[in-house]
Amino acid sequence: MTTYNRYPAMTAQCLPKTSPIILCLLLAMMAQLMPDTSCANESEGSVDRIVAIVEDGVILESELQQRVNAIKKKLAESNTALPPEGVLARQVLERMIIDKLQLQMAERAGIRVDDETLRMAVQQIAERNHLGVEEFRKALLEEGIAYTGFVEEIRNEILLGRLRSSQINNQIKVTDHEVEHYLETHGKAGSEHGSEYLIGHILIATPQTASPSQIQAAREKAERLVEELNHGRDFKQTALSVSDDAQALSGGELGWRKLGQVPTLFADKVTAMKEGAIEGPIRSPSGFHIIKLLGVKGEDKHVVVKTHARHILVKPNEVVSDEDARQKLLALKERIENGDDFAVLARAHSDDKGSAIKGGDLGWVEPGALVPAFEEAMNALAVNQMSEPVQTQFGWHLIQVLERQQQDNTDDYRKTQARDELFKRKVEEETELWLRRLRDEAYVEIRLEEM
């Protein structure tokens, strides 16, 4: 069940009666006099060293080791060869530093995740795995994942999502002109049949205020890598070992993407590449990029089934109970089956005033337009068939399907997809730059020794 195979956030304790962060920072200030500065877990009698100071927080060796172990387990499950331990540890530590900087910013901004939101998020993850929450908890334990750590990791993911939404997503707009231009320029190249691309990516990053010598060194490193990759060096292994991109720990894979979801920097190159081809180095403000086209696949036209339906709604209230509402609909259904007109009864009895004046007619309905319980019952009906009473959050419904038709919705679908893809592209590009600025401007001291 890979859906919940995330890395649990672990909290290390320094001393029972003293704040871990305060103690570790005090000890860190003494580092010049005492190079072996560490946090001691008195209850276990072990030493927990500081591997990084990140602004006003720290990352401990135990936290890093736990995260490295989780990554190693995941890579082993996917049959991906491991890079050297020290290389992997530095990659993981860098991701932990970026995450901690974001969480610190979220705390300063007053962003919170309430317990109910967290409970619902965990429940949804459990449901996606076809499990109840208690079954899900047991399944996590069987995989060696602490439930409390998993929940805390989900809380952090929600926090980071809200932070990025406030800092980036809410500032991004996609205009109708951009959508039209995208369809004109990319429709023939890759979206005509909904082509998708699987791309591998390696980033050799440069600081925001990089000197000419730093830029030249990064360029030369990227050029050497391109030559080695073209001569058979493993792309995934290389990404794991040297890439500064957020996807480094997944072997650099960006996942299957429509052309509009491919970063602008790569979009034109990808459409001209053959599967297995490598391009780069490609310069950007973040550094030098190397990409590999790992796969291409297509998609047929987008056809939707539209349903013409009508209904009668009875809402429970202080006088009408749920059972009363259900019985009323059963009586109306019997009258219709005995020859009474559905539309006439809808005008007289339906509590949905908007559709009642039209005889209960909802018009043509596209998938996803109605609440799930109603839509599920409607989709199960044949044309001219009536349902049994169906309960939703609005009350009890008697539903009848009048017609069904298939419609080629490809043009509208592509416009919607183009808008979504342009938005995602902008978010990804801005996020990369924002994270780079956040890292460059932060105070970070790395004390990682060989693990």
MISE-637497 format. One record per residue (C-alpha): z negated, x, y negated; residue in one letter. Coordinates in nm, 4 decimals, decimal comma, m for minus. Example, Ala and Ser with C-alpha at 12.3 -4.5 7.8 and 13.67 -1.06 7.14 Angstrom:
# MISE-637497
(node (m0,7800 1,2300 0,4500) A) (node (m0,7140 1,3670 0,1060) S) 
This chain:
# MISE-637497
(node (0,0000 0,0000 0,0000) M) (node (0,1250 0,2313 m0,2681) T) (node (0,0725 m0,0229 m0,5459) T) (node (m0,2927 0,0703 m0,5781) Y) (node (m0,2651 0,4372 m0,4842) N) (node (m0,3758 0,5576 m0,8256) R) (node (m0,6018 0,8489 m0,9105) Y) (node (m0,9618 0,7369 m0,9614) P) (node (m1,1284 0,8654 m1,2761) A) (node (m1,4424 1,0561 m1,1797) M) (node (m1,7388 1,1123 m1,4114) T) (node (m1,9308 1,4364 m1,3728) A) (node (m2,2969 1,4578 m1,4639) Q) (node (m2,4436 1,7703 m1,6171) C) (node (m2,8198 1,7166 m1,6312) L) (node (m3,0115 1,3967 m1,5513) P) (node (m3,1943 1,3731 m1,8849) K) (node (m2,9314 1,5110 m2,1228) T) (node (m2,5906 1,3798 m2,2345) S) (node (m2,3283 1,5763 m2,0344) P) (node (m2,0864 1,6120 m2,3246) I) (node (m2,3546 1,7207 m2,5739) I) (node (m2,5007 1,9717 m2,3302) L) (node (m2,1610 2,1103 m2,2325) C) (node (m2,0568 2,1483 m2,5964) L) (node (m2,3817 2,3266 m2,6802) L) (node (m2,3228 2,5590 m2,3912) L) (node (m1,9618 2,6047 m2,4954) A) (node (m2,0769 2,7283 m2,8373) M) (node (m2,2676 3,0043 m2,6560) M) (node (m1,9580 3,1116 m2,4621) A) (node (m1,9124 3,4426 m2,6428) Q) (node (m2,2590 3,5506 m2,5394) L) (node (m2,2526 3,3829 m2,2007) M) (node (m1,8977 3,3825 m2,0514) P) (node (m2,0151 3,1955 m1,7418) D) (node (m2,1156 2,8872 m1,9458) T) (node (m2,1321 2,5870 m1,7127) S) (node (m2,2854 2,2465 m1,6578) C) (node (m2,5334 2,2330 m1,3732) A) (node (m2,5802 1,9253 m1,1622) N) (node (m2,9483 1,9672 m1,0838) E) (node (m2,9541 1,6846 m0,8306) S) (node (m2,6929 1,8657 m0,6203) E) (node (m2,7913 2,2207 m0,7177) G) (node (m2,4265 2,3077 m0,7895) S) (node (m2,2479 2,4524 m1,0912) V) (node (m1,9783 2,2508 m1,2678) D) (node (m1,7773 2,4665 m1,5038) R) (node (m1,5932 2,3575 m1,8163) I) (node (m1,2179 2,4045 m1,7702) V) (node (m1,1145 2,2635 m2,1088) A) (node (m1,2689 2,1577 m2,4385) I) (node (m1,0670 1,8732 m2,5905) V) (node (m1,1707 1,7905 m2,9472) E) (node (m1,5269 1,6553 m2,9020) D) (node (m1,5032 1,6156 m2,5253) G) (node (m1,4775 1,8350 m2,2189) V) (node (m1,3024 1,8380 m1,8827) I) (node (m1,5105 1,9713 m1,5944) L) (node (m1,3908 2,1659 m1,2931) E) (node (m1,5071 1,8899 m1,0582) S) (node (m1,2977 1,6309 m1,2444) E) (node (m0,9931 1,8563 m1,2305) L) (node (m1,0415 1,9366 m0,8629) Q) (node (m1,0749 1,5688 m0,7729) Q) (node (m0,7541 1,4881 m0,9612) R) (node (m0,5705 1,7825 m0,8039) V) (node (m0,6806 1,6685 m0,4573) N) (node (m0,5512 1,3174 m0,5272) A) (node (m0,2157 1,4541 m0,6460) I) (node (m0,1898 1,6802 m0,3412) K) (node (m0,2542 1,3832 m0,1138) K) (node (0,0143 1,1790 m0,2867) K) (node (0,2682 1,4634 m0,2676) L) (node (0,1882 1,5176 0,0993) A) (node (0,2438 1,1464 0,1712) E) (node (0,5894 1,1691 0,0096) S) (node (0,6708 1,4898 0,2058) N) (node (0,7031 1,6889 m0,1183) T) (node (0,6285 2,0596 m0,0851) A) (node (0,3333 2,1679 m0,2974) L) (node (0,3663 2,4243 m0,5758) P) (node (0,1121 2,7083 m0,5879) P) (node (m0,2436 2,5823 m0,6412) E) (node (m0,2790 2,7451 m0,9826) G) (node (0,0501 2,5992 m1,1070) V) (node (m0,0420 2,2493 m0,9896) L) (node (m0,3896 2,2769 m1,1446) A) (node (m0,2424 2,3676 m1,4844) R) (node (0,0054 2,0791 m1,4695) Q) (node (m0,2689 1,8329 m1,3798) V) (node (m0,5037 1,9720 m1,6444) L) (node (m0,2380 1,9290 m1,9126) E) (node (m0,1970 1,5606 m1,8184) R) (node (m0,5749 1,5165 m1,8274) M) (node (m0,5874 1,6733 m2,1746) I) (node (m0,3190 1,4343 m2,3036) I) (node (m0,5000 1,1345 m2,1511) D) (node (m0,8357 1,2406 m2,2966) K) (node (m0,6853 1,2816 m2,6440) L) (node (m0,5441 0,9301 m2,6243) Q) (node (m0,8713 0,7822 m2,4992) L) (node (m1,0583 0,9530 m2,7811) Q) (node (m0,8125 0,8068 m3,0319) M) (node (m0,8518 0,4609 m2,8757) A) (node (m1,2311 0,4877 m2,9077) E) (node (m1,2059 0,5893 m3,2732) R) (node (m0,9723 0,2960 m3,3349) A) (node (m1,2235 0,0549 m3,1803) G) (node (m0,9912 m0,0490 m2,8968) I) (node (m1,1851 m0,2104 m2,6141) R) (node (m1,1145 m0,3763 m2,2788) V) (node (m1,3459 m0,6678 m2,2029) D) (node (m1,4751 m0,7277 m1,8514) D) (node (m1,2722 m1,0466 m1,8012) E) (node (m0,9431 m0,8724 m1,8838) T) (node (m1,0373 m0,5940 m1,6438) L) (node (m1,1344 m0,8408 m1,3699) R) (node (m0,8006 m1,0226 m1,4026) M) (node (m0,6069 m0,6944 m1,3945) A) (node (m0,7775 m0,5869 m1,0722) V) (node (m0,7228 m0,9318 m0,9225) Q) (node (m0,3502 m0,9157 m1,0021) Q) (node (m0,3208 m0,5741 m0,8373) I) (node (m0,4998 m0,7098 m0,5297) A) (node (m0,2689 m1,0135 m0,5187) E) (node (0,0388 m0,7903 m0,5401) R) (node (m0,0927 m0,6234 m0,2265) N) (node (m0,1424 m0,9694 m0,0680) H) (node (m0,5194 m0,9209 m0,0563) L) (node (m0,8280 m1,0845 m0,1959) G) (node (m1,0481 m0,8733 m0,4228) V) (node (m1,3053 m0,8005 m0,1503) E) (node (m1,0331 m0,7122 0,1003) E) (node (m0,8760 m0,4916 m0,1646) F) (node (m1,2075 m0,3155 m0,2244) R) (node (m1,2367 m0,2411 0,1479) K) (node (m0,8775 m0,1174 0,1639) A) (node (m0,9470 0,1267 m0,1208) L) (node (m1,2540 0,2603 0,0579) L) (node (m1,0483 0,3092 0,3757) E) (node (m0,8105 0,5273 0,1745) E) (node (m1,1025 0,7254 0,0340) G) (node (m1,0796 0,5764 m0,3163) I) (node (m1,4049 0,4755 m0,4850) A) (node (m1,3787 0,1205 m0,6164) Y) (node (m1,5749 0,1921 m0,9355) T) (node (m1,3529 0,4901 m1,0102) G) (node (m1,0412 0,2835 m0,9493) F) (node (m1,1618 0,0091 m1,1844) V) (node (m1,2413 0,2655 m1,4528) E) (node (m0,8915 0,4102 m1,4160) E) (node (m0,7425 0,0626 m1,4653) I) (node (m0,9582 0,0171 m1,7763) R) (node (m0,8237 0,3464 m1,9123) N) (node (m0,4638 0,2463 m1,8367) E) (node (m0,5100 m0,0772 m2,0304) I) (node (m0,6711 0,1148 m2,3173) L) (node (m0,3792 0,3577 m2,3311) L) (node (m0,1312 0,0712 m2,3205) G) (node (m0,3007 m0,0997 m2,6129) R) (node (m0,3218 0,2260 m2,8071) L) (node (0,0477 0,3024 m2,7588) R) (node (0,1371 m0,0546 m2,8465) S) (node (m0,0487 m0,0260 m3,1764) S) (node (0,0784 0,3240 m3,2554) Q) (node (0,4384 0,2933 m3,1338) I) (node (0,5591 m0,0358 m2,9827) N) (node (0,4620 m0,2569 m3,2754) N) (node (0,6576 m0,0338 m3,5136) Q) (node (0,9854 m0,0506 m3,3198) I) (node (1,2553 m0,3073 m3,3961) K) (node (1,5920 m0,3685 m3,2308) V) (node (1,8508 m0,5408 m3,4519) T) (node (2,1352 m0,7702 m3,3449) D) (node (2,3771 m0,5091 m3,4797) H) (node (2,2260 m0,2449 m3,2495) E) (node (2,2630 m0,4793 m2,9510) V) (node (2,6274 m0,5502 m3,0367) E) (node (2,6998 m0,1821 m3,0895) H) (node (2,5325 m0,0935 m2,7616) Y) (node (2,7399 m0,3488 m2,5688) L) (node (3,0601 m0,2289 m2,7360) E) (node (2,9978 0,1396 m2,6721) T) (node (2,8285 0,1248 m2,3328) H) (node (2,9687 m0,1879 m2,1712) G) (node (3,2690 m0,0119 m2,0252) K) (node (3,0868 0,3095 m1,9521) A) (node (2,8007 0,1851 m1,7430) G) (node (2,6839 m0,1699 m1,8026) S) (node (2,9966 m0,3604 m1,7021) E) (node (2,8672 m0,3857 m1,3471) H) (node (2,5040 m0,3177 m1,4291) G) (node (2,5198 0,0433 m1,3117) S) (node (2,1865 0,2169 m1,2643) E) (node (2,1171 0,5898 m1,2618) Y) (node (1,8483 0,7931 m1,0866) L) (node (1,7801 1,0969 m1,3030) I) (node (1,5722 1,4079 m1,2531) G) (node (1,4326 1,5704 m1,5673) H) (node (1,2743 1,9034 m1,6601) I) (node (1,1418 1,9788 m2,0084) L) (node (1,0702 2,3258 m2,1406) I) (node (0,8659 2,2261 m2,4427) A) (node (0,8423 2,3971 m2,7792) T) (node (0,5575 2,3450 m3,0290) P) (node (0,6222 2,1129 m3,3214) Q) (node (0,6163 2,4100 m3,5582) T) (node (0,7803 2,6566 m3,3204) A) (node (0,8905 2,9935 m3,4548) S) (node (1,2484 3,1194 m3,3970) P) (node (1,1174 3,3585 m3,1297) S) (node (0,9372 3,0741 m2,9459) Q) (node (1,2528 2,8619 m2,9552) I) (node (1,4638 3,1503 m2,8267) Q) (node (1,2175 3,2232 m2,5451) A) (node (1,2193 2,8558 m2,4376) A) (node (1,6006 2,8480 m2,4504) R) (node (1,6314 3,1574 m2,2342) E) (node (1,3810 3,0186 m1,9835) K) (node (1,5752 2,6911 m1,9628) A) (node (1,9067 2,8762 m1,9199) E) (node (1,7621 3,0836 m1,6354) R) (node (1,6374 2,7657 m1,4662) L) (node (1,9783 2,5977 m1,4953) V) (node (2,1426 2,8981 m1,3315) E) (node (1,8842 2,9033 m1,0513) E) (node (1,9149 2,5263 m0,9957) L) (node (2,2925 2,5567 m0,9735) N) (node (2,2418 2,8225 m0,7066) H) (node (2,0229 2,6022 m0,4897) G) (node (1,6720 2,6126 m0,6331) R) (node (1,4902 2,2885 m0,5462) D) (node (1,4852 2,0547 m0,8470) F) (node (1,1656 1,8661 m0,7564) K) (node (0,9753 2,1858 m0,6871) Q) (node (1,0936 2,3318 m1,0147) T) (node (0,9863 2,0232 m1,2086) A) (node (0,6449 2,0288 m1,0410) L) (node (0,6008 2,3951 m1,1271) S) (node (0,7367 2,4346 m1,4798) V) (node (0,8232 2,1034 m1,6474) S) (node (0,6211 1,9978 m1,9513) D) (node (0,7339 1,6356 m1,9148) D) (node (0,4973 1,3518 m1,8184) A) (node (0,6982 1,2960 m1,4964) Q) (node (0,6500 1,6548 m1,3779) A) (node (0,3968 1,5520 m1,1138) L) (node (0,6498 1,3107 m0,9611) S) (node (0,9053 1,5885 m0,9243) G) (node (1,0665 1,5046 m1,2571) G) (node (1,2128 1,1731 m1,1376) E) (node (1,2598 0,9197 m1,4190) L) (node (1,3246 0,6340 m1,1736) G) (node (1,6267 0,4027 m1,1520) W) (node (1,7440 0,3066 m1,5012) R) (node (2,0181 0,1046 m1,6627) K) (node (2,2226 0,3091 m1,9055) L) (node (2,0359 0,1617 m2,2025) G) (node (1,7089 0,2872 m2,0573) Q) (node (1,8364 0,6419 m2,0328) V) (node (1,7152 0,8522 m2,3275) P) (node (1,9811 0,8643 m2,5998) T) (node (1,9986 1,2401 m2,5662) L) (node (2,1255 1,2095 m2,2072) F) (node (2,3179 0,8787 m2,2077) A) (node (2,6669 1,0124 m2,2809) D) (node (2,6255 1,3026 m2,0404) K) (node (2,5004 1,0863 m1,7521) V) (node (2,8098 0,8630 m1,7498) T) (node (3,0330 1,1687 m1,7171) A) (node (2,8252 1,3413 m1,4467) M) (node (2,8903 1,3350 m1,0752) K) (node (2,6036 1,2720 m0,8371) E) (node (2,4117 1,5958 m0,7807) G) (node (2,5385 1,7549 m1,1025) A) (node (2,3047 1,9400 m1,3396) I) (node (2,3304 1,9470 m1,7199) E) (node (2,1441 2,1590 m1,9702) G) (node (1,9754 2,3009 m2,1508) P) (node (1,9908 2,0130 m2,3994) I) (node (1,8070 2,0740 m2,7280) R) (node (1,5746 1,8179 m2,8883) S) (node (1,2717 1,8305 m3,1212) P) (node (1,0526 1,8415 m2,8072) S) (node (1,2228 2,1466 m2,6561) G) (node (1,4971 2,2070 m2,4005) F) (node (1,5876 1,9497 m2,1341) H) (node (1,7544 1,9903 m1,7966) I) (node (1,8777 1,6812 m1,6121) I) (node (2,0171 1,6156 m1,2660) K) (node (2,1976 1,2981 m1,1580) L) (node (2,0265 1,2081 m0,8317) L) (node (2,2033 0,8762 m0,7666) G) (node (2,4127 0,5864 m0,9022) V) (node (2,4223 0,2234 m0,7951) K) (node (2,5814 m0,0979 m0,9259) G) (node (2,4957 m0,4657 m0,9620) E) (node (2,6936 m0,7911 m0,9332) D) (node (2,7213 m1,0624 m1,1956) K) (node (2,4062 m1,2396 m1,3012) H) (node (2,4234 m1,5996 m1,1766) V) (node (2,1380 m1,8460 m1,2369) V) (node (2,0700 m2,1840 m1,0809) V) (node (1,9970 m2,4416 m1,3503) K) (node (1,8244 m2,7694 m1,2669) T) (node (1,8512 m3,1024 m1,4465) H) (node (1,5175 m3,2750 m1,3916) A) (node (1,2912 m3,5486 m1,5244) R) (node (0,9235 m3,6225 m1,4819) H) (node (0,6352 m3,8563 m1,5518) I) (node (0,3098 m3,6943 m1,6652) L) (node (m0,0361 m3,8492 m1,6345) V) (node (m0,3173 m3,6532 m1,8003) K) (node (m0,6763 m3,6843 m1,6747) P) (node (m0,9345 m3,7577 m1,9456) N) (node (m1,2851 m3,8983 m1,9871) E) (node (m1,1699 m4,2279 m1,8391) V) (node (m0,8952 m4,1155 m1,5968) V) (node (m1,0075 m3,8734 m1,3248) S) (node (m0,7795 m3,6376 m1,1347) D) (node (m0,7760 m3,8759 m0,8407) E) (node (m0,7011 m4,1721 m1,0689) D) (node (m0,4049 m3,9834 m1,2168) A) (node (m0,2725 m3,8952 m0,8735) R) (node (m0,3069 m4,2510 m0,7463) Q) (node (m0,1303 m4,3856 m1,0546) K) (node (0,1689 m4,1600 m0,9872) L) (node (0,1760 m4,2596 m0,6211) L) (node (0,1938 m4,6237 m0,7312) A) (node (0,4753 m4,5460 m0,9763) L) (node (0,6634 m4,3548 m0,7077) K) (node (0,6409 m4,6520 m0,4740) E) (node (0,7778 m4,8819 m0,7479) R) (node (1,0727 m4,6474 m0,8080) I) (node (1,1469 m4,6284 m0,4346) E) (node (1,1458 m5,0115 m0,4317) N) (node (1,4069 m5,0308 m0,7072) G) (node (1,2298 m4,9869 m1,0444) D) (node (1,4005 m4,7601 m1,2946) D) (node (1,2474 m4,4114 m1,3296) F) (node (1,3420 m4,3849 m1,6971) A) (node (1,1868 m4,7197 m1,7861) V) (node (0,8593 m4,6298 m1,6149) L) (node (0,8579 m4,2862 m1,7789) A) (node (0,8888 m4,4450 m2,1254) R) (node (0,6012 m4,6791 m2,0474) A) (node (0,3610 m4,4485 m1,8618) H) (node (0,4316 m4,0784 m1,9231) S) (node (0,1820 m3,8838 m2,1356) D) (node (0,4526 m3,6302 m2,2228) D) (node (0,5647 m3,8057 m2,5391) K) (node (0,8456 m3,5577 m2,6041) G) (node (1,0294 m3,6387 m2,2819) S) (node (0,9007 m3,9985 m2,2425) A) (node (1,1298 m4,1302 m2,5158) I) (node (1,4212 m3,9828 m2,3177) K) (node (1,3119 m4,1486 m1,9939) G) (node (1,1245 m3,8358 m1,8826) G) (node (1,4417 m3,6239 m1,9055) D) (node (1,3726 m3,2487 m1,9392) L) (node (1,7398 m3,1544 m1,9662) G) (node (1,8852 m2,8495 m1,7960) W) (node (1,6116 m2,6039 m1,7056) V) (node (1,6643 m2,2320 m1,6397) E) (node (1,4440 m2,0294 m1,4028) P) (node (1,1179 m1,9247 m1,5648) G) (node (1,1252 m2,1928 m1,8356) A) (node (0,8504 m2,4083 m1,6793) L) (node (0,5009 m2,3336 m1,5490) V) (node (0,5061 m2,1877 m1,1937) P) (node (0,3457 m2,4842 m1,0113) A) (node (0,5941 m2,7291 m1,1642) F) (node (0,8936 m2,5021 m1,1056) E) (node (0,7974 m2,4307 m0,7457) E) (node (0,7728 m2,8020 m0,6657) A) (node (1,0982 m2,8766 m0,8524) M) (node (1,2891 m2,6016 m0,6704) N) (node (1,1797 m2,7424 m0,3331) A) (node (1,3440 m3,0795 m0,4059) L) (node (1,6957 m3,1846 m0,3122) A) (node (1,9148 m3,3582 m0,5699) V) (node (1,7879 m3,7173 m0,6352) N) (node (1,4677 m3,6461 m0,4406) Q) (node (1,1252 m3,7215 m0,5911) M) (node (0,8173 m3,5111 m0,5403) S) (node (0,4689 m3,6096 m0,4397) E) (node (0,2234 m3,5876 m0,7340) P) (node (0,2090 m3,2228 m0,8517) V) (node (m0,0844 m3,0789 m1,0447) Q) (node (m0,0473 m2,8226 m1,3239) T) (node (m0,2714 m2,7241 m1,6132) Q) (node (m0,1182 m3,0112 m1,8105) F) (node (m0,2064 m3,2852 m1,5631) G) (node (m0,0288 m3,4607 m1,2752) W) (node (0,3518 m3,4903 m1,2536) H) (node (0,6027 m3,6978 m1,0640) L) (node (0,9237 m3,4930 m1,0579) I) (node (1,2812 m3,5924 m0,9775) Q) (node (1,5814 m3,3581 m0,9603) V) (node (1,9008 m3,5145 m1,0976) L) (node (2,1524 m3,2277 m1,0730) E) (node (2,1857 m2,8592 m0,9982) R) (node (2,4490 m2,6091 m1,0955) Q) (node (2,5142 m2,2384 m1,0800) Q) (node (2,6012 m2,0716 m1,4061) Q) (node (2,7382 m1,7264 m1,4751) D) (node (2,4832 m1,6114 m1,7270) N) (node (2,6061 m1,2520 m1,7328) T) (node (2,6863 m1,2307 m2,1066) D) (node (2,3512 m1,3699 m2,2214) D) (node (2,1744 m1,1698 m1,9565) Y) (node (2,3393 m0,8471 m2,0717) R) (node (2,2444 m0,9138 m2,4325) K) (node (1,8838 m0,9653 m2,3297) T) (node (1,8941 m0,6585 m2,1078) Q) (node (2,0556 m0,4528 m2,3833) A) (node (1,7809 m0,5502 m2,6276) R) (node (1,5102 m0,4694 m2,3712) D) (node (1,6733 m0,1406 m2,2777) E) (node (1,7184 m0,0317 m2,6393) L) (node (1,3551 m0,1157 m2,7049) F) (node (1,2364 0,0806 m2,4012) K) (node (1,4567 0,3735 m2,4992) R) (node (1,3115 0,3821 m2,8503) K) (node (0,9569 0,3502 m2,7148) V) (node (1,0080 0,6351 m2,4698) E) (node (1,1596 0,8668 m2,7296) E) (node (0,8916 0,7913 m2,9874) E) (node (0,6144 0,8211 m2,7285) T) (node (0,7319 1,1660 m2,6261) E) (node (0,7306 1,2860 m2,9871) L) (node (0,3970 1,1160 m3,0603) W) (node (0,2260 1,2752 m2,7593) L) (node (0,3674 1,6150 m2,8513) R) (node (0,2310 1,5820 m3,2066) R) (node (m0,1039 1,4619 m3,0733) L) (node (m0,1290 1,7650 m2,8432) R) (node (m0,0116 2,0171 m3,1036) D) (node (m0,2507 1,8926 m3,3721) E) (node (m0,5596 1,8710 m3,1496) A) (node (m0,8232 2,1342 m3,0896) Y) (node (m0,7925 2,2293 m2,7235) V) (node (m0,9502 2,5325 m2,5562) E) (node (m0,8447 2,5918 m2,1958) I) (node (m1,0824 2,7889 m1,9725) R) (node (m0,9086 2,7416 m1,6426) L) (node (m0,9653 3,0146 m1,3875) E) (node (m0,8136 3,0391 m1,0445) E) (node (m0,9338 2,7424 m0,8369) M) 
